[in-house]
């Protein structure tokens, strides 16, 4: 029984290493509680960083947009007949409603 920690009712003096660990744990808990109030902040930050990197490498995709495959014919029909009348027509057997709604919203832009 050479160690004081083994004696019941008596605590060993904390070492500097143990004190440093406790201090780091408390600091981490304080920082964690501030971050936990906004749990999705890192997801927004990652999305913004990804968008910035993507735009910095391929700005022509946004600045000089082009139609993909057969979308030009649908866009022309939507422009001349109106977006709602051309919305229910399937493309290759599929109703691509969300894509066509987004393109219909872009008709309002110059």
JOBEL-V364008 format. One record per residue. N is the residue number from 1. RES is the residue in three letters. SS is DSSP state (alpha for helix, beta for strand, coil for the rest). PHI is phi in whole degrees, -180 to 180 (999 if undefined). PSI is psi in whole degrees, 0 to 359 (999 if undefined). Layout:
n=N res=RES ss=SS phi=PHI psi=PSI
n=N res=RES ss=SS phi=PHI psi=PSI
This chain:
n=1 res=UNK ss=coil phi=999 psi=63
n=2 res=UNK ss=coil phi=-87 psi=353
n=3 res=UNK ss=coil phi=-105 psi=139
n=4 res=UNK ss=alpha phi=-74 psi=334
n=5 res=UNK ss=alpha phi=-67 psi=339
n=6 res=UNK ss=alpha phi=-81 psi=347
n=7 res=UNK ss=coil phi=-80 psi=126
n=8 res=UNK ss=coil phi=-64 psi=140
n=9 res=UNK ss=coil phi=83 psi=0
n=10 res=UNK ss=coil phi=-124 psi=132
n=11 res=UNK ss=coil phi=-104 psi=144
n=12 res=UNK ss=coil phi=-79 psi=148
n=13 res=UNK ss=coil phi=-67 psi=133
n=14 res=UNK ss=coil phi=-67 psi=141
n=15 res=UNK ss=coil phi=-84 psi=167
n=16 res=UNK ss=alpha phi=-63 psi=325
n=17 res=UNK ss=alpha phi=-66 psi=318
n=18 res=UNK ss=alpha phi=-66 psi=321
n=19 res=UNK ss=alpha phi=-64 psi=321
n=20 res=UNK ss=alpha phi=-66 psi=320
n=21 res=UNK ss=alpha phi=-63 psi=318
n=22 res=UNK ss=alpha phi=-65 psi=319
n=23 res=UNK ss=alpha phi=-64 psi=319
n=24 res=UNK ss=alpha phi=-67 psi=321
n=25 res=UNK ss=alpha phi=-64 psi=319
n=26 res=UNK ss=alpha phi=-66 psi=317
n=27 res=UNK ss=alpha phi=-64 psi=319
n=28 res=UNK ss=alpha phi=-65 psi=320
n=29 res=UNK ss=alpha phi=-65 psi=321
n=30 res=UNK ss=alpha phi=-64 psi=315
n=31 res=UNK ss=alpha phi=-66 psi=322
n=32 res=UNK ss=alpha phi=-67 psi=322
n=33 res=UNK ss=alpha phi=-68 psi=327
n=34 res=UNK ss=alpha phi=-70 psi=323
n=35 res=UNK ss=alpha phi=-76 psi=326
n=36 res=UNK ss=alpha phi=-69 psi=345
n=37 res=UNK ss=coil phi=-68 psi=334
n=38 res=UNK ss=coil phi=-128 psi=80
n=39 res=UNK ss=coil phi=-70 psi=339
n=40 res=UNK ss=coil phi=-101 psi=13
n=41 res=UNK ss=alpha phi=-63 psi=324
n=42 res=UNK ss=alpha phi=-69 psi=329
n=43 res=UNK ss=alpha phi=-69 psi=319
n=44 res=UNK ss=alpha phi=-67 psi=318
n=45 res=UNK ss=alpha phi=-63 psi=320
n=46 res=UNK ss=alpha phi=-67 psi=322
n=47 res=UNK ss=alpha phi=-67 psi=319
n=48 res=UNK ss=alpha phi=-66 psi=316
n=49 res=UNK ss=alpha phi=-63 psi=320
n=50 res=UNK ss=alpha phi=-65 psi=318
n=51 res=UNK ss=alpha phi=-64 psi=320
n=52 res=UNK ss=alpha phi=-65 psi=315
n=53 res=UNK ss=alpha phi=-64 psi=317
n=54 res=UNK ss=alpha phi=-62 psi=314
n=55 res=UNK ss=alpha phi=-67 psi=325
n=56 res=UNK ss=alpha phi=-69 psi=334
n=57 res=UNK ss=alpha phi=-95 psi=332
n=58 res=UNK ss=coil phi=-137 psi=64
n=59 res=UNK ss=coil phi=-68 psi=338
n=60 res=UNK ss=alpha phi=-67 psi=336
n=61 res=UNK ss=alpha phi=-65 psi=329
n=62 res=UNK ss=alpha phi=-96 psi=324
n=63 res=UNK ss=alpha phi=-83 psi=332
n=64 res=UNK ss=coil phi=-132 psi=67
n=65 res=UNK ss=coil phi=-69 psi=149
n=66 res=UNK ss=coil phi=-133 psi=157
n=67 res=UNK ss=coil phi=-74 psi=151
n=68 res=UNK ss=coil phi=-109 psi=128
n=69 res=UNK ss=coil phi=54 psi=242
n=70 res=UNK ss=coil phi=-98 psi=15
n=71 res=UNK ss=alpha phi=-68 psi=335
n=72 res=UNK ss=alpha phi=-63 psi=321
n=73 res=UNK ss=alpha phi=-68 psi=320
n=74 res=UNK ss=alpha phi=-66 psi=318
n=75 res=UNK ss=alpha phi=-64 psi=321
n=76 res=UNK ss=alpha phi=-64 psi=316
n=77 res=UNK ss=alpha phi=-63 psi=318
n=78 res=UNK ss=alpha phi=-67 psi=326
n=79 res=UNK ss=alpha phi=-71 psi=321
n=80 res=UNK ss=alpha phi=-85 psi=323
n=81 res=UNK ss=alpha phi=-99 psi=345
n=82 res=UNK ss=coil phi=104 psi=146
n=83 res=UNK ss=alpha phi=-69 psi=328
n=84 res=UNK ss=alpha phi=-75 psi=328
n=85 res=UNK ss=alpha phi=-74 psi=332
n=86 res=UNK ss=alpha phi=-95 psi=357
n=87 res=UNK ss=alpha phi=-68 psi=319
n=88 res=UNK ss=coil phi=-79 psi=357
n=89 res=UNK ss=coil phi=-79 psi=125
n=90 res=UNK ss=coil phi=-74 psi=155
n=91 res=UNK ss=beta phi=-114 psi=112
n=92 res=UNK ss=coil phi=57 psi=34
n=93 res=UNK ss=coil phi=88 psi=2
n=94 res=UNK ss=beta phi=-120 psi=141
n=95 res=UNK ss=coil phi=-89 psi=112
n=96 res=UNK ss=coil phi=-103 psi=68
n=97 res=UNK ss=alpha phi=-68 psi=314
n=98 res=UNK ss=alpha phi=-65 psi=319
n=99 res=UNK ss=alpha phi=-65 psi=320
n=100 res=UNK ss=alpha phi=-72 psi=327
n=101 res=UNK ss=alpha phi=-66 psi=321
n=102 res=UNK ss=alpha phi=-65 psi=319
n=103 res=UNK ss=alpha phi=-68 psi=325
n=104 res=UNK ss=alpha phi=-65 psi=323
n=105 res=UNK ss=alpha phi=-67 psi=329
n=106 res=UNK ss=alpha phi=-74 psi=343
n=107 res=UNK ss=coil phi=-64 psi=334
n=108 res=UNK ss=coil phi=-76 psi=343
n=109 res=UNK ss=coil phi=-85 psi=154
n=110 res=UNK ss=coil phi=-71 psi=999
